[in-house]
Amino acid sequence: MAEISLKVDSAYPTDQGYGRVRLDPRSMELLGVAPGDIVHITGERTTAAKVWRSTTTDWNQEKVRIDKYTRANAGVSPGDRVTVSNIENEVPAVFVELTPPPEIPEQFLDGNNFDAAGVINFPISLGDILPIKTHLMGNPVIEFKVTALEPENACIISPKTEFEINDIAEFEGAKRITYEDIGGLKAELARVREMIELPIRHPELFETIGVEPPKGVLLYGPPGTGKTLIAKAVASESGANFYPIAGPEIISKYYGESEQKLREIFEEAEAKAPSV
């Protein structure tokens, strides 16, 4: 089995939700794969993805472009390193059990709203988040979790794969705000990531050099410019819990009650650290 270590970068906008990874020709040659082959992506966990060729601007940079769903399945964020390995024997799935998020519309159970053709030849691993396109207004994509897979080493959905939807909605869905959801603001994102994401994901670096990491960042600007969206994206990509605090929600006419509400929020955030 051939494997290489590559740096993770964000996916092209057209690749979101298709289970694709973009590799340059040299990486594909080292792995012995071609466009359309399935590879394993290993970060905190291992998932499967389909190889596509990257654009010439990404060649010879030792990086792999991965969409937000595959990154979530591998437990990585942009800037992390992953191990990409070839799969010598691509085993098709015979049976897949999917667990829906609790807010799934009941209409989805109608077969006319399930785009089965959209998941044929889709790469799959046990425990993955599987984005399934629907024909429902307001719910173009619903994220399921793969809770059972036969055989367990299967890596691709075939036209003969049987599906079963688990009626126990224990899965909360991905609900991830990622950097791809933010248009522009590249300079602002880079600065915030350096100050917040790095200390959260790699606190040992600051402990080693004896430097106190930043505890907070002030974002200012007119309403609707993306301040809260940046905070949500950084928390999501860093694996931190996010606690939004709106002024009107904590203000009280009674003395000391506002302070008590703030204390409770910060105590919960501290108990579930890391938190933003």
VOGU-3710 file (C-alpha; in Angstrom, 3 decimals, decimal comma):
1> maeislkvds> 0,000/0,000/0,000  1,392/3,388/-1,035  0,840/6,432/1,165  1,971/10,059/1,308  1,575/12,943/3,763  -0,043/16,109/2,401  -1,228/19,455/3,753  -4,992/20,053/3,771  -6,452/22,967/1,826  -10,058/24,050/1,232
11> ayptdqgygr> -11,966/22,499/-1,657  -12,941/24,241/-4,847  -16,507/25,616/-4,568  -17,765/23,165/-7,215  -16,464/20,163/-5,212  -18,584/20,639/-2,088  -20,619/17,562/-1,184  -19,228/15,228/-3,844  -16,641/13,321/-1,776  -13,758/14,480/-3,966
21> vrldprsmel> -10,136/15,133/-3,132  -7,920/17,051/-5,524  -4,382/15,742/-6,069  -1,647/16,873/-8,432  -0,146/14,454/-11,002  2,967/13,785/-8,896  0,920/12,742/-5,844  -1,246/10,478/-8,001  1,872/8,906/-9,503  3,363/8,231/-6,054
31> lgvapgdivh> 0,103/6,612/-4,932  -0,412/4,734/-8,171  -3,933/6,104/-8,630  -5,845/7,798/-11,436  -8,824/10,189/-11,471  -11,920/8,322/-10,296  -10,048/5,946/-7,964  -10,890/5,774/-4,241  -8,260/6,643/-1,610  -8,200/6,682/2,189
41> itgerttaak> -7,733/10,012/3,973  -6,419/9,617/7,525  -6,415/12,415/10,076  -7,958/11,860/13,507  -9,941/9,092/11,805  -9,962/7,460/8,377  -12,460/8,137/5,604  -12,685/7,463/1,873  -12,716/9,936/-1,011  -12,596/9,945/-4,802
51> vwrstttdwn> -9,526/11,295/-6,610  -9,797/14,201/-9,023  -6,936/16,086/-10,655  -6,130/19,516/-9,210  -5,662/22,622/-11,345  -2,151/23,506/-12,511  -1,815/26,273/-9,899  -1,857/23,577/-7,178  0,768/21,305/-8,723  3,972/20,461/-6,813
61> qekvridkyt> 2,764/22,088/-3,578  2,340/18,867/-1,559  -1,258/19,634/-0,670  -4,665/18,033/-1,036  -7,940/19,915/-1,431  -10,777/18,399/0,624  -14,384/19,555/1,033  -15,962/20,306/4,413  -17,805/16,979/4,720  -14,729/14,859/4,026
71> ranagvspgd> -12,673/17,053/6,375  -15,274/16,481/9,101  -15,159/12,738/8,430  -11,359/12,742/8,713  -11,381/15,100/11,713  -9,103/17,705/10,136  -9,107/21,386/9,194  -7,272/23,425/6,551  -3,581/23,577/7,422  -3,482/20,117/9,034
81> rvtvsniene> -1,561/17,234/7,531  -3,236/13,996/6,482  -2,033/10,647/5,220  -3,408/9,747/1,798  -3,180/6,047/0,894  -4,349/4,036/-2,082  -6,970/1,282/-1,852  -5,880/-1,853/-3,658  -9,329/-3,466/-3,690  -12,383/-1,197/-3,929
91> vpavfveltp> -15,184/-3,106/-2,175  -18,767/-1,979/-2,978  -21,244/-1,637/-0,114  -24,024/-4,232/0,033  -26,000/-2,575/2,856  -25,889/0,904/4,410  -27,810/2,069/7,483  -28,250/5,838/7,743  -29,170/7,790/10,864  -30,911/11,112/10,141
101> ppeipeqfld> -30,657/14,345/12,113  -33,734/14,963/14,325  -34,957/17,929/12,271  -35,316/15,893/9,070  -38,597/16,681/7,252  -41,076/13,800/7,207  -41,494/14,326/3,468  -37,960/13,024/3,011  -39,210/9,513/3,669  -41,085/9,815/0,387
111> gnnfdaagvi> -38,933/8,078/-2,209  -39,601/10,851/-4,714  -37,517/13,226/-2,581  -34,505/10,907/-2,240  -31,898/11,438/-4,958  -30,557/7,875/-5,009  -28,687/8,480/-8,233  -26,699/11,204/-6,482  -24,978/8,780/-4,101  -24,137/6,001/-6,558
121> nfpislgdil> -20,340/5,650/-6,797  -20,036/7,902/-3,722  -17,086/7,011/-1,431  -18,173/5,818/2,013  -16,787/4,659/5,371  -18,422/3,566/8,617  -19,160/6,598/10,812  -19,063/9,075/7,933  -21,346/12,040/7,431  -23,078/11,397/4,106
131> pikthlmgnp> -24,587/14,477/2,396  -27,635/13,464/0,373  -29,265/15,851/-2,058  -33,044/16,175/-1,919  -35,787/17,744/-3,991  -37,250/19,537/-0,966  -37,475/23,326/-0,904  -35,266/24,750/1,841  -33,435/21,434/2,397  -31,245/20,906/-0,682
141> viefkvtale> -28,846/18,690/1,301  -29,517/16,540/4,375  -26,579/15,130/6,330  -26,916/11,519/7,471  -24,512/9,455/9,529  -23,432/6,010/8,336  -24,171/3,865/11,411  -23,894/0,433/9,776  -22,013/-0,770/6,726  -21,768/-4,218/5,160
151> penaciispk> -19,115/-5,284/4,536  -17,284/-3,001/6,978  -14,350/-2,556/4,600  -16,635/-1,264/1,831  -15,520/2,042/0,340  -18,039/2,881/-2,398  -21,817/2,874/-2,959  -22,962/0,834/-5,946  -26,286/0,732/-7,844  -27,071/-2,502/-5,953
161> tefeindiae> -26,451/-1,060/-2,471  -29,477/-1,356/-0,165  -30,313/1,522/2,192  -32,172/1,582/5,488  -32,997/4,761/7,412  -32,733/4,356/11,171  -35,781/5,888/12,864  -33,786/6,720/16,017  -32,592/10,268/15,385  -29,558/10,334/17,675
171> fegakritye> -27,347/12,076/15,152  -27,333/15,875/15,435  -26,011/16,494/11,936  -22,774/18,210/11,037  -24,092/21,783/11,398  -20,603/23,003/10,597  -19,917/26,544/9,497  -16,656/26,297/7,582  -14,266/28,718/5,937  -15,863/27,901/2,568
181> digglkaela> -19,100/29,469/3,841  -17,405/32,875/4,091  -17,042/34,921/0,934  -13,929/37,078/0,918  -12,394/38,331/4,203  -9,233/36,289/3,512  -6,936/38,699/5,363  -9,270/38,897/8,361  -9,663/35,117/8,474  -5,907/34,580/8,352
191> rvremielpi> -5,330/36,903/11,328  -8,137/35,407/13,408  -6,981/31,854/12,654  -3,458/32,706/13,754  -4,646/34,197/17,039  -7,447/31,750/17,914  -7,276/28,497/15,964  -3,563/27,888/16,508  -3,720/28,140/20,356  -6,853/25,948/20,487
201> rhpelfetig> -5,522/23,196/18,219  -1,874/23,273/19,293  -1,590/24,634/22,867  1,623/22,650/23,369  3,467/25,052/21,048  2,813/27,976/23,387  3,621/25,918/26,485  6,955/24,887/24,978  8,115/28,445/24,277  6,515/29,864/27,436
211> veppkgvlly> 4,253/32,379/25,685  0,732/33,156/26,873  -1,709/32,686/23,941  -4,375/35,317/23,203  -7,528/34,909/25,279  -9,795/37,070/23,139  -10,131/38,980/19,884  -12,264/42,050/19,186  -14,016/42,029/15,808  -15,674/45,306/14,843
221> gppgtgktli> -17,659/46,427/11,817  -21,190/47,243/10,630  -23,962/44,656/11,091  -24,040/41,912/8,475  -20,362/42,005/7,522  -19,544/38,528/8,844  -18,238/38,999/12,396  -20,351/36,247/13,958  -19,885/34,014/10,913  -16,092/34,240/11,302
231> akavasesga> -16,364/33,318/14,988  -18,610/30,331/14,190  -16,295/29,139/11,410  -13,161/29,350/13,564  -14,888/27,505/16,418  -16,174/24,814/14,050  -12,864/24,276/12,247  -10,993/24,266/15,572  -13,277/21,682/17,161  -14,411/24,157/19,835
241> nfypiagpei> -17,893/24,720/21,250  -19,546/27,995/20,252  -21,622/30,092/22,674  -23,220/33,207/21,141  -24,186/35,908/23,636  -26,682/38,566/22,559  -26,978/41,678/24,727  -30,793/41,766/24,971  -30,857/38,134/26,107  -28,806/38,765/29,242
251> iskyygeseq> -29,953/42,249/30,241  -32,321/42,183/33,201  -34,064/44,893/35,189  -33,166/43,099/38,415  -29,865/43,882/40,112  -27,222/41,166/39,662  -29,294/38,947/37,367  -27,402/39,926/34,184  -24,076/39,138/35,847  -25,435/35,776/37,017
261> klreifeeae> -26,513/34,848/33,470  -23,060/35,739/32,136  -21,377/33,688/34,870  -23,510/30,657/34,013  -22,628/30,908/30,317  -18,902/31,229/31,015  -18,974/28,400/33,565  -20,604/26,102/30,996  -18,094/27,186/28,346  -15,209/26,498/30,734
271> akapsv> -16,609/23,069/31,621  -16,847/22,191/27,921  -13,546/23,761/26,868  -12,241/24,536/24,331  -14,956/27,105/23,729  -15,468/30,325/21,812
//
